[in-house]
Amino acid sequence: MGYSIIITTPDGKQFDEYINSAVLPTICGKITILSNHEPIIGVILNGETKIHDAKNSIVNFKNASGIYNFTGEKLYIFTNFFEFK
């Protein structure tokens, strides 16, 4: 069981995949979002985000600060910068 992650920058949608989990750098430390996590909105910091994709492979990327919103079915990340490592 997983959910969709959608990463958007000022240039538009950069990433849209089905994943199992995500680890985000936040102002309160790293937060792991698993399936069925409570809906949450927060701030992400400049740093590295790690996701486990549908095949359970680990994908890392660099991101600038921004906002995340997990609705229970989709994780939206809005950031000024996004780059795979």
Rosetta blueprint (number, residue, H / E / L):
1 M L
2 G L
3 Y E
4 S E
5 I E
6 I E
7 I E
8 T E
9 T E
10 P L
11 D L
12 G E
13 K E
14 Q E
15 F E
16 D E
17 E E
18 Y E
19 I E
20 N E
21 S E
22 A E
23 V E
24 L E
25 P E
26 T E
27 I L
28 C L
29 G E
30 K E
31 I E
32 T E
33 I E
34 L E
35 S L
36 N L
37 H L
38 E L
39 P L
40 I E
41 I E
42 G E
43 V E
44 I E
45 L L
46 N L
47 G E
48 E E
49 T E
50 K E
51 I E
52 H E
53 D E
54 A L
55 K L
56 N L
57 S L
58 I E
59 V E
60 N E
61 F E
62 K E
63 N E
64 A L
65 S L
66 G E
67 I E
68 Y E
69 N E
70 F E
71 T L
72 G L
73 E L
74 K E
75 L E
76 Y E
77 I E
78 F E
79 T E
80 N L
81 F L
82 F E
83 E E
84 F E
85 K L
